[in-house]
């Protein structure tokens, strides 16, 4: 497993937690941080450049995250994403255009899925909701 440098992420403070606002790494595998400065990281609302999106194949989001915005849209090589069980919201278009996705497991605590989350995921054969 690749271990991203914490400096690949732009974090902003949000009350008693942190939010990922940007990703600047160039790895094929992105492992999001679970905490920073002894506070949990709970949200992903980051932008990823088209150049970065061309490289990402695997994403690991640890426990503690509750919301993902449209971060991964058009990551065409993305084939594997690990979502935490505590995730409750996925924003509009979060995985739209991810043509490399064939299966995804959604957490059982998911309470909200935005519009067009999987639009253009032409190879998506299975969505498991456990």
N, C-alpha and C positions, 0 to 999 in steps of 0.2 A: 504494500500500500504506500502510495506516495504521501508524503507529509508536507502540506503546504506551509509556507512561511507565513506567520501571522501578518507580516508586512505586505502580503499579497491582498489583504482585505482592508477596506476602508470602513471603519466602525464609527457609529455616532451613538451618543448616550441618549436613552429614552427612559426617563424616570429611574427605576431601579434595575434596568437591564441595558443591553446594547443591541444595536440593530446593524446588520451588514448593509452598507450603503453602496459599496463598490467592490469589485474584484478585479485585480490587475495582474494576476498570475497568468502563466502560459502553459500550465500543465494539462495533461490529458485527464487526470483525476483531480477533482476538487473536493477537499475535505474541509467543510466549514468549521470554524472554531466553536467550541461549546461554551467557553467563557473568556472573559478578558478583564483584567484588574479585579479579580474576585467577584465579578458580577456575571450573570448568565447572558448569553446571546440568544435572543428569542425570535427575531424577525429577519427575513431576507427581503429587502426591497432595493436590490442593487442592479446596476446596469453592467452589462458585459459587452465589450466591444465586438463587432463582427469578426475581427481577427481572432479574438479569444474564443468566440463561439465555434469557430471552425476546428478547434483542437479538442474541446471537451468531449470525453467519452463516458466518464463515470462521475457521479456526484454522490457524496455522502453527507447527509445532514444529521447531526447527532440529536439525541434526546434533548428536550428543552425548547426546541423551536416550535412555535405555534402558528406562524403565518409565513407564506411564501407569496410574493407578488409575481409579476410576469417575467421574472428573471431569466428563465431558460428557453424562452421562445427562440426558434430558429437555430438551436444547437443540433444541427443535422447529424452529427456523429454520436450524439448521446445515446447510449444503448442500455445503461444501467443507472438507476437512481434509487438510493436508499432513503426513505422518508421515515421520520421518527413517529412512534406510536402516539405521541402527544400532539401531533400536528392537528389543528382544528380548522384551518382556512387555507385554501389555495385560490389565489386571485385570477382574474380574467386572463386568458391566453398564456398561462404559466408555462405550458409545454407545447404550445402551438408551433407547428412546423418542425418538430423533432422527428424527422423521418426515420431515424435510426432506432427509435423505441419500438419494441415488439411486445413487451409486457410491462406492467407496472402494478405494484401493490400499494393500495391506498390504506392508510391507517383507519382503524375502526372508530376512532374518536372524531373523525373528520365531520364537521358540522356544516361547512360551506364550501362549495366548489363554484368558482366564477364561470362566466360564459366563455365559450370557445377554448377551453383549457387544452383540449386535444385536437383542435382543428388542424388539418393538414398532416396529421400523424398517420400517413397512409399505410405504414407497416405495423401499426398497433393491432395486435390480435387478441390481447387479453388485458382486462382491468380487473384485478382481484381486490375485493373490498372485504377485509377481515376485521 
